[in-house]
Amino acid sequence: MTKILPTSFKGIRAVVFDMDGTLCLPQPWMFPAMRESVGLTDKSMDILTFIEKAPSSLEREQALQRIEAVEAKAMREMIPQPGLVPLMKYLSLKNLSKNVLTRNLLPPVTHLITSYIPIEYRHFDHIITREFKPPKPSPEPLLHIAGLLSLAPDQIMMVGDSYDDMKSGRQAGCVTVLLRNPANSPMLDHGEHSSLIDVAVDDLSEIISLID
């Protein structure tokens, strides 16, 4: 566990999780495959923005179908993140709100919850998918969740594995926790990126000691 900024976790009342690479292990092939499926070669452009700019509604629909096919394959190959069940048990027993904020669709989230989390710990208050506009890295989805929960943003912990997760959390005023992996570790050495991160952990179960 690496603490970046001097943040208190005692007031946390809710945790919001990214899904891909956070609740389940990273699937590094998935996002390149999605971009390839819609013909997006500009690495600086967001894939959802690219699809929204398609010339016609038919082309947008076809592009969405292509990325959904990639997501369906990823769902079938999904592996839960280490520490997932102990953390879900802890949050449930402590009556802390569990939520998901993802740029994915609802079926993969539902698949992960029903396949890998025991039934007594499966309740999530809110699951926000890419149908919410604007998506991460905008702070709006997190502010929306805060409003639904009647909580201040600083009572919410955003847990994710990407720049978009950390930027969304920081701009919303939430506590930010990076789930570290080999691909995202360089963020900790990048001044602009590291300033978005309060704590970096290597296993979801480490979050228990942060809150407890």
Protein Blocks (a to p, Z undefined) as FASTA:
>chain_A
ZZfbdcdfklpcbdcddfehplpccdfklmmmmmmmnopablkbcfklmmmmpmbfklmm
mmmmmmmmmmmmmmmmpccdehklmmmmmmmmnopacddddfbdfklmmmmmmmmgcfkl
mpcfbacdfkbccddfbfklmmmmmmmnopafklpccddfbfklmmmmmmnopacddddd
fklmmmmmmmklmmmpmbdcfbfklmmmmmZZ
